[in-house]
Amino acid sequence: MQARGRRLFDQSCAQCHQAYSSAVQAGPSLQGVFKKQSLPSGIPANDDRVRENILLGRAKMPGFRNLFSDDQVDDLIAYLHTL
């Protein structure tokens, strides 16, 4: 699950988001994303809000609802919990 999520992150998210650095790329770093009370946008850092951002997008980030299955989003969220 987490390994599949990491592969998905590396393929689809790493071009805009750092996983192991606090450096900002095109999008905010996701290092420790679930260890914080809120996401960079100010909304709560929980599975539901992260899932919504992944599927629907936010600001400059495109939505991935037409590209990722529910299982893939679950895997990606599982991986983000390890950061």
C-alpha positions in Angstrom: 0.0 0.0 0.0 2.6 2.6 1.1 5.1 1.4 -1.5 2.4 1.7 -4.3 1.7 5.2 -2.9 5.3 6.2 -3.1 5.6 5.0 -6.7 2.4 7.0 -7.6 3.9 10.1 -5.8 7.2 9.7 -7.6 5.3 9.5 -11.0 2.7 12.1 -10.5 3.4 14.4 -7.6 7.2 14.8 -7.2 7.5 17.1 -10.1 5.7 19.8 -8.0 6.0 18.6 -4.4 9.0 17.6 -2.2 8.6 14.6 0.1 11.8 14.7 2.1 12.7 18.4 2.0 10.9 21.5 3.2 12.0 23.2 0.0 9.1 24.6 -2.1 8.9 23.7 -5.8 5.9 24.5 -7.9 3.8 23.4 -5.0 4.4 23.2 -1.2 6.5 20.6 0.4 4.6 17.6 1.7 7.2 16.7 4.3 5.4 16.0 7.5 2.0 16.9 6.0 0.0 14.9 8.4 2.1 15.9 11.4 0.8 19.5 11.1 -2.6 20.7 12.1 -3.4 22.2 8.8 -2.4 22.1 5.1 -0.5 25.0 3.6 -3.9 26.3 2.4 -5.1 26.5 6.0 -7.6 23.6 5.8 -7.3 20.7 8.3 -4.6 18.1 7.5 -6.8 15.0 7.5 -7.5 12.2 5.1 -10.7 13.7 3.9 -9.3 17.1 3.0 -6.2 15.6 1.4 -8.3 13.2 -0.6 -10.4 16.2 -1.8 -7.3 18.1 -2.8 -5.9 15.1 -4.8 -9.2 14.5 -6.6 -10.4 18.0 -7.2 -7.2 20.0 -7.2 -6.7 23.4 -5.5 -5.3 26.7 -6.8 -2.6 25.8 -9.3 -2.8 22.1 -8.6 -4.9 20.1 -11.1 -7.4 17.5 -9.9 -6.5 13.8 -10.5 -10.0 12.3 -10.2 -9.9 11.1 -13.8 -6.4 9.6 -13.4 -6.4 7.9 -10.0 -8.6 5.1 -8.8 -10.0 5.2 -5.2 -7.4 2.5 -4.3 -4.6 4.6 -5.8 -5.7 7.6 -3.7 -5.8 5.4 -0.6 -2.2 4.2 -1.4 -1.0 7.8 -1.9 -2.6 8.9 1.4 -1.0 6.0 3.2 2.4 7.0 1.8 1.9 10.7 2.7 1.3 9.5 6.3 4.9 8.2 6.3 6.4 11.6 5.5 
